[in-house]
């Protein structure tokens, strides 16, 4: 017996998701079409949110939903282009996606991946930050949809 705890007969450790999957997802941020990681039948898979998934969330199954962290491969899959001329490249990386928004302003989604792998994205208008930073794919999808009215 170590640390004052004792193992009960038949006790098995609870499944713990790897650090990449940890973190609660805010179900109020989700809308149909968002991509999240969903635990089903013991496997965690990327899943597009459908109306039926909201029933699971309403039943308190939020622990089965995980956010997709933004990473370079996720950004490239979503149509971002890497800026190879970025001053801190290759230690840190910059990604851009120009948005087709009516008007004279220049709208972009910018994303930066730091040397530690942490990635943030936000919207800019004429080079000025126009949103809070986001770290998850569903948040980026929502930001894109709010600005363009189209899916990412």
N, C-alpha and C positions, 0 to 999 in steps of 0.2 A: 504494500500500500504506500503510495507516494503522494505527497502533498495533501494528505488527509482524505483523499478520495478513494473509494473502492469500486472495483468493477463488479457490476451485478451480473449474475448468471444470465446468459443469453443476450447480453447487451452488445450492440454493435454501434460503431460510430456513425453519426448522421452524415449523409452525403454533403460535402462542401464543394461548391463550384470553384473552379480556379479563379484567381484574382481577376482575370479578364472578364468573367461573368458576374462578379460580385457587384452589388449596388442595386438599390431599389430603382424601379422605373416608376415615374410619376404617371399613373394611368390617365390623369386628366390632360396630359400632353398628347395622348394618342388619338389618332383618327384613322378611319379606313384607308388602307393603302400604305401606311407606315410599315417599315421593315424593322422587326425586333428579333431577338433570339427567344425561342419558346421551347420549354422543356416538356416533351411529350414522350411517353413510353420509355423513359430513362435516357433519352437522347435530347441534346440541345441543338436546334436547327434554326437557320434564318427563316422567318415567316412573315408574310404580308398580313397585316391586321385586317380582319374582316369583321362584319357586324357580329357574327357568332362569338368572336373572341371577347366582346364586351360582356357577354353573359358570364364567362369565366372570371373576368375581372370583378364583376358585380358580386360574384359568389365568394370573393376573397382569395382567389387563386393568383394574386399578384406575385407571389414568390416564384411562379413558373415563367414569368416574363423578365427578360433581361435586355438592357439597351445594347445596341451595337456601337462600340466605341469608334470614333473616327480615326482612321489610319490611312496611310498613303494609298493602299490598294482599294480601300472603300471609296476614297475621293476620286481616284482614277476611274472606277466603275461608274461613278455618278456624273462623269463628263467633265471633271476638273482637268486642267492642263497644268503640268508642273513648270515652274519658272526656273529654268536651268541657269539663268543669269543672276539669281538671288545671291546677295552678297555673302550670306552665311552657308551657302551650298558647299559641300554635301552634309555638313554637320547638322544643319537645320534646313528644312525645305519649305518652299512656298508653293501654293496651288491657287489657281484662279478659275473662276467660271463667270463669264459675262452673261448677264441676264437680259432677255428681250422684254423690256418694259417700255410702254409708250411714254413719250415725253422727250425732253431735251437732255435730261440728266443721264449720266453713265452709271448704271447699276451693276455691281459685281458681288459675287460671294468670294471671299478670301479665306484661305485656310493655311495654317502654319503648323508644321510638325517640328517640335523641338528635338534636340539631340537625345533626350531621354525617351523619345517616342510619344510623348504627350502631344495631342493634337487639338487645336481650337479652330473654329470657323465663325465668321460673322459677315454681315452684309455691309457694303459701303455704297454711298451715293456720291459721285464726283470725288472719290478718294477719301471721303470723310466717313468714319464709322457710323453706321445707322442702326445697329442692333447690339444686343448683348451677345457675348460669345456663347457658342454651343459646343458640346463635346460628343453628342450622340447623333447617330444617323437620323432617327425619327425627328429630332429637333431641327436638323438641317433640312429635312424634307418639308417640315411645317413652315420653316422660314422661306424656303423657295416657293412653296404654294401660296403663302401670304403675299409675296411680292409679285408673282407672275400669274397666279390663278391656275397654274399647271403643275403636274407631278414632276418631281425630279427624276 
